[in-house]
Amino acid sequence: MSVKIRLQRHGKKGKPFYWVVVADARSKRDGRYLEKIGTYNPNTNPATLKIDVDNAVNWLQNGAQPTDTARNLLSEVGAMLKNHLINGVHKGALKEEEVETKFEAWLADKASRNTINIEKISKAKADKKVKILAAEKEVSEKRKADAEAAMAEKEAAAEQAASDAVAEEAVPEAVAEEAASEPVAEEAAPEAVSEEAASEPVAEEAAPEAPVEEAAPEVDDKAE
């Protein structure tokens, strides 16, 4: 029987997660399987991968063929490396104790690299969060400034309207005061005319005296 190691899809639409299963190559993709050896969840960051390495290596040693995607996942956890080291023991190239030594060294290096990657991802998340908060703060401050500007404009318009109303009320009062002052001026005008008329007869009476004074010398000349 041809056996494959492959992924079986589960989860909701748009958020799938997968089982890593060993199944008959003739069975349907999501059909019956022989054994579940792990899970893979790509929805987390980084992706979550859990595989029973020893069980996977055992199936590989018995001839199970992984699909391309399953092979990549098995390589990620070191199952393909351990299978290669065991094959080296079968060929006499390695000793059995060297398999575990080399595999443990690989796991330590892998863990170190994973830690670095996780730190990078965490830093990227933190930086992104800071940027988002800064952008939200900027938007909030802009909204506040716009609201304050609108309120100031509204208050200025109200003050202008009140000032215009006061000015409109002051115009009739000024007109009334001007109208009240006009009769006083008219009454003062006849008085000035009467005074001028009264002074005219005095001037006329004073005018004949001048000829009398001028005629007096003529009488003196005749007496001589």
C-alpha positions, 0 to 999 in steps of 0.5 A, spaced: 500 500 500 502 506 497 502 511 503 503 519 503 504 524 509 499 530 507 495 535 510 488 535 511 484 541 512 479 543 517 477 550 520 472 555 518 472 558 511 478 564 511 481 561 517 483 554 515 488 550 520 491 543 518 492 536 520 498 532 518 496 525 517 499 519 514 494 516 509 493 511 503 495 515 497 488 512 494 484 515 499 480 522 498 484 528 500 479 530 506 477 522 507 480 517 512 487 517 514 491 512 518 494 516 523 494 523 525 502 526 527 501 533 527 497 540 526 499 546 522 496 553 524 498 558 519 493 563 522 498 565 528 504 569 527 509 566 527 505 560 524 504 554 529 507 547 527 506 541 532 509 534 529 511 528 533 518 528 530 519 520 532 513 518 529 514 522 522 521 519 522 518 512 523 513 513 517 518 515 513 523 509 514 517 505 512 516 508 506 511 514 506 512 519 501 510 526 504 507 531 499 511 537 497 507 542 503 508 536 508 515 535 506 517 543 508 513 542 514 517 536 516 523 539 514 521 545 519 521 541 525 527 537 523 524 530 521 527 530 514 534 531 517 533 526 522 531 521 517 537 523 513 541 521 519 538 515 520 539 513 513 547 515 514 547 510 520 544 504 516 550 506 510 555 506 516 557 513 515 554 515 522 554 512 529 547 512 532 549 516 538 552 521 533 544 522 530 542 524 537 548 529 538 547 532 531 540 533 531 540 536 538 545 541 536 540 542 530 534 543 534 538 548 539 540 552 533 533 552 530 531 554 537 536 560 537 533 562 530 526 562 532 527 566 538 530 571 533 525 571 529 520 572 534 523 578 537 523 581 530 516 579 529 514 582 536 518 588 535 515 589 528 508 589 532 510 594 537 512 599 532 506 598 528 502 599 534 506 605 536 505 608 529 497 606 529 497 610 536 500 616 533 496 616 527 490 615 532 492 621 536 494 625 530 487 624 527 484 625 534 488 632 535 485 634 528 478 633 530 479 637 536 482 643 533 477 643 527 471 642 533 475 648 536 475 652 530 468 651 528 466 653 535 470 659 535 467 661 528 460 660 531 462 665 537 465 670 532 459 670 528 454 670 534 458 676 536 458 680 529 450 679 529 450 682 536 454 688 534 450 689 528 443 689 532 446 694 536 448 698 531 441 698 527 438 700 534 443 706 535 441 709 528 434 711 529 436 714 536 441 718 532 436 720 527 431 722 533 436 726 536 437 730 529 430 731 528 429 734 535 435 739 534 432 742 528 426 746 531 431 749 536 435 752 530 429 754 526 427 758 533 434 761 533 433 764 526 427 769 527 431 772 533 437 773 529 432 777 523 429 781 529 435 783 531 438 785 525 431 789 523 431 793 529 439 795 528 437 798 521 433 804 523 438 806 528 443 807 522 438 810 518 437 816 524 444 817 524 445 818 517 442 825 516 446 828 522 452 828 517 450 833 512 448 838 517 455 838 520 458 839 513 453 846 512 455 850 518 462 853 515 458 856 509 454 860 514 460 863 517 463 865 510 457 869 508 458 873 515 465 875 513 
